[in-house]
Amino acid sequence: MDNATGWAIAAAAVGTLLLRVFPLIWMRHHLQQKSDVNAVENIPAWLSVLGPTMIAALLGVSLVPGHINASTVCATVVGSVATLLVWRWQKSLGWPIFSGVVVYGLVVYLGAYFL
């Protein structure tokens, strides 16, 4: 591993840590200033929107293949359909994601031979 890769990994780790720790520290400080018994009402509205927004961003990034060719586009479509079908069947998060990743990998692997 060269120096640039090490620095990139360290920067990503620090960035991920700050994205998780900063809202926690800010919210704790915010609630201590209010010192109200009903702390749930003091939570800002933007904080409740943050989680679904991050999930939507991850979904958008996941649906665009890194290298666009017939194999990856087909794998993305088939993997997404498999994820949706398993979600309708299981109504959970783990199995649909697992099945989507497995189907995506199988289509990319088989696509190397057939497409």
N, C-alpha and C positions, 0 to 999 in steps of 0.2 A: 504494500500500500504506500503510495507516494504522499508527500506532504499536503498537496492540495486536497486529496481525498480525505485525509485525516481532519483538516480544517473544515471541510464541508460537513463531515459527520458531526464534529463538535458544534458547529454553528446551528445545525439542524436540531441537535439535542438541547442546546441552550434556548433556541427559539421555541421548541415544544414545551420545555419547562416553563418558560415565561408565559406562554399562552394559557397554561393550566394554573400557575401559581398567582399571577397578577389578579385575575378576577376574584379568586378566593380571598386574597389579602384585602383587596379593595372592598369587597362585600362585608367582610368582618369589620373593617374600620367604619364603613357606612352604618352598619347596624349598631355598633357601639356608640356612635354619635347620636343616633335616634333614641337609644336605650328605652324603647317602647316594649310593652308586653307582647303585642301582636306584631312580630317581626315579619310575617309573611306579607302584610300589606305594604311594608317599606321596601320590598324588593322592586327595583326599577323594571319597567316594561321591556326595555331592550334586552335584559338578561333572559327573559323567557323566550325571546325570539332567536337568541343566539344558537341554541342547540339545533333546531330544525334548519336554520340557515346553513350551518356547517354540514349537516347531513346532505342537504340539497347540493352544496358545492362539491362534496365528495362523489355524489351520484353523477353530477355533470362531468367531472373529470374521468370517472370510471367508464362512461359510455363512449368516450372518444379514444380509439386505439392509438398507441404510441407510433406505430408504423402502419399506415393505412394501405392495406392490400386485401385481396379477396379473402384470404384465410382469417385475418384478424377481424374484418367486418362481419364475416359469417359467424365467427366465434362469439363476438360481442352480442349479436342478435340472438343466437341460439342460447347462449348463457343467460341473457336477460329473460328470455321466455321461460327457460328452465327455473330460474329464480322466482319468477312470478307464479308459475304453476305450483311449485313446492310451497310457496308462501300461502297460496289459496288453500292448499291441502292441510298444511301444518299450523298456520296462523302463529308462527314464531319467527325469530330472527336468525337463529343459528343454522338450522337445516337449509333454509333457502339460500343463504350465503354460501354455505359449504357446497351445496349442489351446483350453484351457479359457477363457482370457481372450478369445480371438477369438470363440468360440462365444457366450460371455456377452454380449459387445458386439453381436454380430449379432442375438441374440434381443432385447436391450433396444431396439436400433434398429428392428427389424422389429415389435416389440411395440407401439411407439408408433403404428404405422399399423393394426395388426390387432386389438389387444386393447383 
